[in-house]
Amino acid sequence: MAGVNLQLRHGYSIAQFVPTVSSPPPPRVVRLGISPSRVLCCNLRAKIAAGLTSRRLDTVSVSSAVDSPPSSDSLTEDRDDKGRIPLLEVRDLRAVIVESRQEILKGVNLVVYEGEVHAVMGKNGSGKSTFSKVLVGHPDYEVTGGSIVFKGQNLLDMEPEERSLAGLFMSFQSPVEIPGVSNMDFLNMAFNARKRKLGQPELDPIQFYSLLVSKLEVVNMKTDFLNRNVNEGFSGGERKRNEILQLAVLGAELAILDEIDSGLDVDALQDVAKAVNGLLTPKNSVLMITHYQRLLDYIKPTLIHIMENGRIIRTGDNSLAKLLEKEGYKAISG
Amino acid sequence: MAAATVLSRLSLIPNLSSKPKSKPNRRTTTSVSVRASFSDPFVLQLAESLEDSLSISPSSSSSLQRIRDSSAETLLSTPWPSRKDEPFRFTDTSFIRYSQIEPVSRNSTNLENLNETHFPNAVIIDGFVSNLTIGESDLPKGVYFGSYSGLGEELTNRVSEFVGDFDSGDLFWSINGIGAPELTVIYVPVGCKVEKPIYLRYFAGEIGDQETKRLPVSNPRVFVLVEEGGEIGIVEEFVCRDEDGFYWTNPVLEVVVLKNAKVKHSYLQKESMASAHIKWTFVRQEAESEYELVEVSTGGRLGRHNLHVQQLGPDTLTELTTFHMCVNEQTLDLHSRIVLDHPRGSSRQLHKCIVAHSSGQAVFDGNVRVNRLAQQTNAGQLTRSLLLKPRATVNIKPNLQIIADDVKCSHGAAISDLEEDQLFYFQARGIDLKSARRALISSFGAEVIERFPNREIRDQARNHVKGLL
């Protein structure tokens, strides 16, 4: 529940905070910002953010369950009773479209542990894609309540590029074209931004090229793909492969795949699924947004969530998807 | 569109009412646009000082003299343009007007550290050709590149048929006509395909003084004639050593592309940020000819390109791709006009501009005129502008005037800041907003820069734009 305490970000979250505080969660070990393996990634900004948050906490923690403010020096892990380490914790997340103020997410709760594969399914308009965009900080949406904690850090405090550098990756459902910027240059920029963040030497285009060529095989693409402008004139399949190529090059602790299967033929789907499976490690997690059982045949999920009207209404194993395939959403929402 | 009508009434209708080449017509046009005005004493004084400056220069060539005479005649009745004149509605030339304009004096400035180029090239300083470098195998036999006075009799006669025969110029065209010290000629004979482009490097040698407002003006003039089936690339580059150099370059380029000939024209304007640069490019295209222009302009407190493409026969192809970038307190202006008088002409125009300064201004007046006989014309025009700072200004006036009834024409204009979606895509991959903006801004111009046919020029333009950003 540490996430609750980290949610005080902007003024607007105060109102959401009060009800949470009035029913304090059971005390538990305080979640630490940084696990041993992640100490390297910890940059000044994260420390500052943590510091700020803890100061804010001091003023409002009267009824909070936190025994002591989070400290980035302590190294205790927040494993649950099964020994799993949570990677992403979403609590009662609410979000509106900035322009129309229409509420799309109405209290989403979800925890993804390290090494897990989750699938979110749901009807058109149920809020699946909005959920994934909110996670990466899309400017079209505003979070009005709840919290998102990723690797112990309050995601809502972070700019989109900081979220990416922290290890969050979203493959776009329909990636934009960027005329005039070559795929290679784009990837190189992104890759070097990551290297800078890790304090490692950046790669020049020639060094980077050799790294890329090996990654191209992962998604079964030719090298001329790199000289083309980002997504410009790409077919639907090429765009999806390109997203996975970016994932392969940049790496991610949590990959959010937003309808990575839409518009793909069977061969392309297999390529993409193979690439994603190849990137999975016991520490990495995947959150898939999909309409179809088909993708789940290739990438086996740990859990399936059904989303409806801005909430997750059911969570279960693969049998849930099978039920869905057979009887449609009526069987679940009814 | 009301404005467009005014424009047409002033300068285009006289064109239609009589044969374009007839001499009396030249007078008609001039007098139409200024009928109500008398001689402008300031212009007369300027014309006199230009004439005086040339009296010592050894140019008695008939063509140049003819240009001077007709320009002098025109200047008698042409006032300095004001914002009330439609072609200068958005373009303020008053800083030139209220400077102490002085013709350049010929002194050969030595230019060290010139960038190496492997193209046949001419270094033109203040309008005078100071250095002409042509390698032995550079130009095929029959190709001429040099001064007008060095042409043989036969070529002199051939070139004289075309030189200076233009009746839609303005004051600045005439000022060049009276002030041009020499005429540089590029001649490509029938069926000759010149592999290497000819590189014209214009330098501003004499610099004035912003304090005393002494503004030296130079009038370089080049004429290109490509005979039937010939092909050539022309590269023009305008530069100044001094980044804050105060001067005025007023160049003219005439291009005649005869039947089935091709000209690829690259134009890179990198003048100083305090200068004035007002250029005329006048192109005539015979049947089945092709003319392609790629332009990148960034310099000048005032930079203006007047581009007139006149179609002289059917089945022509015209491609204009231009990019203007204002990163300072400056005005960059493209006034282009494509006049189609014959069937099945095809023209494609893309104009892009970036204004990255709150006192920066971009102006575009893009006129495409599809006259009665120009059936089955295919004309497309697109302009896109990026305004990156509050109060940055762009004035655009895309206008198609179509009289023929069986044509395919399109035009579009977009003015915006950078696309949010594109910026977010960068951010979502860990690239900060500042770097993302920089990448998107340079990619905006890249669409034009990539069209330069020569790699050397492409790289040069790319680095130049990158340096300014």
Interface residues (C-beta under 8 A of the other chain):
Chain A: V136 G137 H138 P139 E159 P160 E161 S164 L165 M170 F172 P175 V176 I178 P179 G180 V181 D185 F186 M189 A190 A193 R194 K197 N229 V230 Q246 L250
Chain B: E419 E420 D421 Q422 F424 Y425 F426 Q427 A428 R429 G430 I431 D432 L433 S435 A439 L440 S442 S443 F444 G445 A446 E447 E450
